[in-house]
Amino acid sequence: MVSWVRLGHRLGASTVWEILDRAVIDPAPRRCGPTWREFLTAQAEGIIAAGFFHIDTVLGARLYALAFLEHGTRRLRITGVTTHPTREWTVQQARNLADELGSRMESLRFLLRDCDGKYGDAFDAVVEAEELRVIATAPRALRMNAHCERIIGSTRREILDHVVIMGEGHARHVPAAYQKHYNEHRPHQVPPDVHEHTGTVHDLDASGCRPVRTRILGGVINEHRYAA
């Protein structure tokens, strides 16, 4: 409750909100800076997000994978799969990511992650050594890391829900195959290699132009292209 000092009345927070809303006045935190969505949009080229997800095998074992997604290019990287995602293992994944990205790390400014205890201070230290600022999301606020949560959901819906995982080796192969498909073939609003590949226009009436299908993971996913 808040006090209306001049009249001696006490108003509920919802009443104050209704008054501000009718006057088209945002709450104070929004008046002093951009919204979270505005921040993510403005800084997309400089953000990489991290997220854990689990993979269950046919024998009931639960494995864990760590995924990274570049906001600007939508490039996906699933750096590893393990039965025991210790902090030491997670730190090694951060080092592997830095080695893989190389000079591309220079264009990144923020790493967005949730509050999972598997990260730890050592993980943040490796990231900060690459001159990135670590931003931890609020507890139970999945929408703060929505881009990464979305690709994890896509991985599950498009692949993991349709493939029986036999063991750890198989659990490494399946996400790796999906990662390759996602980065190199799957349609995107912003394709990862948009600056490296130009679109090709095909004459559908040409007799020498025929469609070719490539089966991924036994046909769970199909890629199509034209071949002469």
C-alpha positions as CSV (number, residue, x, y, z in Angstrom):
1,M,0.0,0.0,0.0
2,V,1.1,3.6,-0.6
3,S,-0.1,6.8,1.1
4,W,-1.9,9.6,-0.6
5,V,-0.4,12.1,1.8
6,R,-2.4,15.2,1.0
7,L,-5.8,13.5,1.4
8,G,-4.8,10.9,4.0
9,H,-6.0,8.0,1.8
10,R,-4.1,4.8,1.2
11,L,-4.0,3.4,-2.3
12,G,-3.3,-0.1,-3.5
13,A,-0.5,-0.7,-6.0
14,S,-3.0,-1.8,-8.6
15,T,-4.8,1.5,-8.3
16,V,-1.6,3.4,-8.8
17,W,-0.8,1.3,-11.9
18,E,-4.2,2.0,-13.4
19,I,-3.7,5.7,-12.9
20,L,-0.3,5.6,-14.6
21,D,-1.6,3.4,-17.4
22,R,-4.5,5.8,-18.2
23,A,-2.0,8.6,-18.4
24,V,0.3,6.5,-20.7
25,I,3.1,6.7,-18.2
26,D,5.4,3.6,-17.9
27,P,6.6,2.4,-14.6
28,A,9.8,4.2,-13.4
29,P,12.3,1.5,-14.4
30,R,11.1,1.6,-18.0
31,R,11.3,5.4,-18.1
32,C,15.0,5.3,-17.3
33,G,16.1,2.8,-20.0
34,P,15.1,0.4,-22.7
35,T,12.9,-2.6,-22.1
36,W,14.5,-6.1,-22.2
37,R,13.2,-6.7,-25.7
38,E,14.6,-3.4,-26.9
39,F,17.9,-4.2,-25.4
40,L,18.1,-7.7,-27.0
41,T,17.1,-6.2,-30.4
42,A,19.6,-3.4,-30.2
43,Q,22.5,-5.6,-29.1
44,A,21.7,-8.7,-31.1
45,E,25.0,-8.7,-33.0
46,G,26.9,-8.7,-29.7
47,I,25.0,-11.4,-27.8
48,I,25.6,-15.1,-27.5
49,A,23.3,-17.1,-25.3
50,A,23.9,-20.4,-23.4
51,G,21.5,-23.1,-22.2
52,F,21.5,-26.6,-20.9
53,F,19.1,-29.3,-22.1
54,H,18.8,-33.0,-21.3
55,I,18.7,-36.1,-23.6
56,D,17.2,-39.3,-22.3
57,T,18.5,-42.7,-23.7
58,V,16.5,-45.8,-24.4
59,L,17.9,-47.4,-21.2
60,G,16.8,-44.6,-19.0
61,A,20.1,-42.7,-18.6
62,R,19.9,-38.9,-18.7
63,L,22.6,-37.0,-20.5
64,Y,23.2,-33.2,-20.6
65,A,24.2,-31.0,-23.5
66,L,25.2,-27.4,-23.6
67,A,24.1,-25.2,-26.5
68,F,25.2,-21.7,-27.5
69,L,23.3,-19.5,-29.9
70,E,24.5,-16.3,-31.5
71,H,21.6,-13.9,-31.6
72,G,22.8,-11.9,-34.6
73,T,23.4,-14.9,-36.9
74,R,21.3,-17.6,-35.2
75,R,24.3,-19.8,-35.5
76,L,24.0,-22.8,-33.2
77,R,26.8,-24.6,-31.4
78,I,26.2,-27.7,-29.2
79,T,29.6,-28.0,-27.6
80,G,29.3,-31.2,-25.7
81,V,27.3,-34.0,-24.2
82,T,28.0,-35.6,-20.8
83,T,26.5,-37.7,-18.1
84,H,27.9,-35.5,-15.4
85,P,27.8,-31.7,-16.2
86,T,30.2,-30.6,-13.5
87,R,31.4,-27.0,-13.3
88,E,34.8,-28.2,-14.5
89,W,33.2,-29.7,-17.6
90,T,31.2,-26.5,-18.2
91,V,34.3,-24.4,-18.0
92,Q,36.0,-26.6,-20.6
93,Q,33.0,-26.0,-22.9
94,A,33.5,-22.2,-22.5
95,R,37.2,-22.6,-23.5
96,N,36.2,-24.8,-26.5
97,L,33.7,-22.2,-27.6
98,A,36.4,-19.4,-27.4
99,D,38.8,-21.6,-29.5
100,E,36.1,-22.4,-32.1
101,L,35.0,-18.8,-32.5
102,G,38.5,-17.4,-32.6
103,S,38.5,-13.8,-33.9
104,R,34.6,-13.8,-34.0
105,M,34.7,-13.4,-30.2
106,E,35.8,-9.8,-30.8
107,S,32.4,-8.9,-32.1
108,L,30.5,-10.3,-29.1
109,R,29.8,-8.2,-26.0
110,F,27.5,-10.2,-23.8
111,L,26.9,-13.8,-22.8
112,L,23.4,-14.5,-21.7
113,R,22.8,-17.5,-19.4
114,D,20.3,-18.6,-16.8
115,C,21.1,-19.1,-13.1
116,D,21.9,-22.8,-13.3
117,G,24.5,-23.7,-10.7
118,K,26.4,-25.8,-13.3
119,Y,28.0,-22.6,-14.6
120,G,29.8,-21.2,-11.6
121,D,32.3,-18.4,-11.2
122,A,35.0,-20.1,-13.2
123,F,32.8,-20.3,-16.2
124,D,32.1,-16.6,-15.9
125,A,35.8,-15.9,-15.5
126,V,36.6,-17.7,-18.8
127,V,34.0,-15.7,-20.6
128,E,35.0,-12.4,-19.0
129,A,38.6,-13.1,-20.0
130,E,37.4,-12.8,-23.6
131,E,36.0,-9.3,-22.7
132,L,32.4,-10.4,-22.7
133,R,30.0,-9.4,-19.9
134,V,28.0,-12.2,-18.4
135,I,24.3,-11.5,-17.9
136,A,22.4,-14.0,-15.7
137,T,18.7,-14.1,-16.2
138,A,16.2,-13.8,-13.3
139,P,15.1,-17.1,-11.7
140,R,12.2,-18.9,-13.6
141,A,12.3,-16.2,-16.3
142,L,12.6,-18.3,-19.4
143,R,11.6,-15.4,-21.7
144,M,14.8,-13.5,-20.7
145,N,16.7,-16.2,-22.7
146,A,13.9,-16.9,-25.2
147,H,16.1,-17.3,-28.3
148,C,18.2,-20.1,-26.7
149,E,15.1,-21.7,-25.2
150,R,13.5,-21.6,-28.6
151,I,16.3,-23.5,-30.4
152,I,16.5,-26.0,-27.6
153,G,12.8,-26.6,-28.1
154,S,13.3,-26.9,-31.9
155,T,16.0,-29.5,-31.3
156,R,13.7,-31.5,-29.2
157,R,10.6,-31.2,-31.4
158,E,12.4,-31.8,-34.7
159,I,14.9,-34.4,-33.7
160,L,15.0,-35.8,-30.2
161,D,11.3,-36.6,-30.0
162,H,11.7,-38.8,-33.1
163,V,15.0,-40.6,-32.5
164,V,15.6,-43.3,-30.0
165,I,19.0,-42.4,-28.4
166,M,21.0,-45.5,-27.7
167,G,23.9,-44.1,-25.7
168,E,26.3,-41.3,-25.1
169,G,28.0,-41.7,-28.5
170,H,24.6,-41.6,-30.3
171,A,23.6,-38.6,-28.2
172,R,26.6,-36.7,-29.5
173,H,26.0,-37.7,-33.1
174,V,22.3,-36.7,-33.3
175,P,22.5,-33.1,-32.0
176,A,25.7,-32.6,-34.2
177,A,23.8,-33.7,-37.3
178,Y,20.9,-31.3,-36.4
179,Q,23.4,-28.5,-35.7
180,K,24.9,-28.9,-39.2
181,H,21.4,-28.9,-40.8
182,Y,20.3,-25.9,-38.7
183,N,23.4,-23.8,-39.6
184,E,23.8,-24.7,-43.2
185,H,20.4,-25.6,-44.7
186,R,17.4,-24.7,-42.5
187,P,15.6,-21.5,-43.5
188,H,16.2,-18.6,-41.2
189,Q,15.1,-15.0,-41.1
190,V,18.8,-14.3,-40.7
191,P,20.8,-17.2,-42.2
192,P,24.1,-17.8,-40.4
193,D,26.0,-17.5,-43.7
194,V,23.9,-14.8,-45.3
195,H,27.1,-12.8,-46.2
196,E,28.9,-15.8,-47.6
197,H,26.2,-17.4,-49.8
198,T,24.0,-15.7,-52.4
199,G,20.6,-17.0,-53.4
200,T,20.4,-19.0,-56.6
201,V,17.5,-18.6,-59.0
202,H,16.6,-21.8,-60.9
203,D,14.5,-22.2,-64.0
204,L,11.9,-24.8,-63.0
205,D,11.1,-25.4,-66.7
206,A,14.7,-26.4,-67.5
207,S,14.9,-30.0,-68.3
208,G,18.3,-30.4,-66.7
209,C,17.2,-29.0,-63.4
210,R,16.1,-31.8,-61.0
211,P,15.5,-31.8,-57.3
212,V,17.7,-33.9,-55.1
213,R,16.7,-35.0,-51.5
214,T,19.3,-35.7,-48.8
215,R,18.1,-37.7,-45.8
216,I,19.4,-36.6,-42.4
217,L,19.3,-39.1,-39.6
218,G,17.6,-41.7,-41.7
219,G,15.0,-39.3,-43.1
220,V,13.8,-37.6,-39.9
221,I,14.8,-34.5,-41.6
222,N,15.1,-34.0,-45.4
223,E,17.1,-31.4,-47.2
224,H,16.3,-30.5,-50.8
225,R,18.3,-28.8,-53.5
226,Y,18.5,-28.6,-57.3
227,A,21.2,-30.5,-59.2
228,A,22.1,-30.1,-62.9
